[in-house]
Amino acid sequence: MQNPYYNEAKPSLIIRKLQPENKEAPIQFMEAPITDKKLFYRRNHFSYPRLAQANYWLPVNGHVRTPKLFSIDELRNLPPDDQGYHGMCRK
């Protein structure tokens, strides 16, 4: 059975607070086992940092074959990859 809200409204996040960003999906659109990217919640405790892109590097080391240092431009040029992850809250 299709959700009747889909016929009447376009789903979007509910803004709880802009600074820091806190948004969540309306519960009536949460029926699928996988949450659509545009409905995935955003919960932050602090504002987004302002980073100088030229000074931002991501080191990948530890249990890897070849440690690497990525610039922000190298990260943006990587091919996209979609993978599903399951998160579960425990009491």
Buried (B, 14 or more C-beta within 10 A) or exposed (E): EEEEEEEEEEBEBEEEEEEEBBBBBEEEBEEEEEEEEEBEEEEEEEEEEEEEEEEEEEEEEEEEEEEEEBBBEEEEEEEEEEEEEEEEEEE
